[in-house]
């Protein structure tokens, strides 16, 4: 179980760190997605900060387990919000958001299974 937990945690942390960087440098992909759902560009840094905090929290969870669980829960909620933002405007091109939502749910599930079971 540890191998699955560690692998998913590392993949998710890398993905979130990449997403944070993309928000910090105003990469065209998150800029276009934010524009599409009506999120102001001024939110790029705070949203990137949330992704960065999630990535760091997942990694810190190797040493401080409750922090890893909290980070995984926070990331699931972040991507639930992303899916809702797209659905709110009638945008059904949800592949990127649902891929990351699925990844964060899998990471949370593996984290809980490893830490509790």
C-alpha positions as CSV (number, residue, x, y, z in Angstrom):
1,X,0.0,0.0,0.0
2,X,2.9,2.3,0.7
3,X,4.1,2.1,-2.9
4,X,0.7,3.2,-4.3
5,X,0.4,6.0,-1.7
6,X,3.9,7.3,-2.4
7,X,3.6,7.0,-6.2
8,X,0.2,8.8,-6.3
9,X,1.4,11.4,-3.9
10,X,4.5,12.2,-5.9
11,X,2.6,12.3,-9.2
12,X,-0.1,14.6,-7.8
13,X,2.5,16.8,-6.1
14,X,4.4,17.2,-9.4
15,X,1.2,18.0,-11.2
16,X,0.1,20.6,-8.7
17,X,3.5,22.2,-8.6
18,X,3.4,22.4,-12.4
19,X,-0.1,24.0,-12.2
20,X,1.1,26.4,-9.6
21,X,4.1,27.5,-11.8
22,X,1.8,27.9,-14.8
23,X,-0.4,30.2,-12.8
24,X,2.5,32.2,-11.4
25,X,4.0,32.8,-14.9
26,X,0.6,33.4,-16.5
27,X,1.0,30.5,-18.9
28,X,-1.5,30.7,-21.7
29,X,-3.3,27.5,-20.7
30,X,-4.6,28.6,-17.2
31,X,-5.1,32.2,-18.6
32,X,-7.4,30.8,-21.3
33,X,-9.2,28.5,-18.8
34,X,-9.8,31.4,-16.4
35,X,-11.0,33.7,-19.1
36,X,-13.4,31.0,-20.3
37,X,-15.0,30.6,-16.9
38,X,-15.0,34.3,-16.1
39,X,-12.3,34.3,-13.4
40,X,-10.3,37.5,-13.2
41,X,-6.6,37.3,-13.9
42,X,-5.9,38.8,-10.5
43,X,-6.9,35.4,-9.1
44,X,-4.0,33.6,-10.9
45,X,-1.5,34.1,-8.1
46,X,-3.9,33.0,-5.3
47,X,-5.0,30.0,-7.2
48,X,-1.4,29.1,-8.0
49,X,-0.7,29.6,-4.3
50,X,-3.4,27.1,-3.4
51,X,-1.9,24.5,-5.8
52,X,1.6,25.1,-4.5
53,X,0.4,24.8,-0.9
54,X,-1.4,21.5,-1.9
55,X,1.8,20.1,-3.5
56,X,3.9,21.0,-0.5
57,X,1.3,19.7,1.9
58,X,1.2,16.4,0.1
59,X,5.0,16.1,0.4
60,X,5.0,17.2,4.0
61,X,2.4,14.4,4.6
62,X,5.2,11.9,4.4
63,X,6.5,13.3,7.7
64,X,3.3,14.9,9.2
65,X,0.5,12.6,8.1
66,X,-2.5,14.9,9.0
67,X,-1.0,17.6,6.8
68,X,-0.9,15.2,3.9
69,X,-4.5,14.2,4.4
70,X,-5.6,17.9,4.8
71,X,-3.7,18.8,1.6
72,X,-5.3,16.0,-0.4
73,X,-8.8,17.0,0.9
74,X,-8.0,20.6,-0.1
75,X,-7.0,19.6,-3.6
76,X,-10.1,17.5,-4.1
77,X,-12.2,20.6,-3.1
78,X,-10.1,22.8,-5.4
79,X,-10.9,20.6,-8.4
80,X,-14.6,20.2,-7.4
81,X,-14.7,24.0,-7.6
82,X,-13.0,23.9,-11.0
83,X,-15.6,21.5,-12.3
84,X,-18.4,23.6,-10.9
85,X,-17.0,26.7,-12.4
86,X,-17.0,25.1,-15.8
87,X,-20.5,23.7,-15.4
88,X,-21.8,27.0,-14.2
89,X,-21.2,28.6,-17.6
90,X,-22.3,25.5,-19.5
91,X,-18.8,24.5,-20.5
92,X,-18.8,20.7,-20.8
93,X,-15.1,20.4,-21.9
94,X,-14.1,19.1,-18.5
95,X,-11.3,16.7,-19.4
96,X,-8.4,18.6,-17.7
97,X,-10.4,19.4,-14.5
98,X,-11.9,15.9,-14.2
99,X,-8.5,14.2,-14.8
100,X,-7.0,16.2,-11.9
101,X,-10.1,15.7,-9.8
102,X,-9.8,12.0,-10.3
103,X,-6.1,12.1,-9.6
104,X,-6.6,14.0,-6.3
105,X,-9.5,11.7,-5.3
106,X,-7.2,8.7,-5.9
107,X,-4.4,10.3,-3.9
108,X,-6.8,11.1,-1.0
109,X,-8.1,7.5,-1.1
110,X,-4.6,6.0,-1.1
111,X,-3.5,8.3,1.6
112,X,-6.4,7.4,3.9
113,X,-6.0,3.7,3.1
114,X,-2.3,3.8,4.0
115,X,-2.7,6.0,7.1
116,X,-5.8,4.4,8.5
117,X,-5.7,0.8,7.2
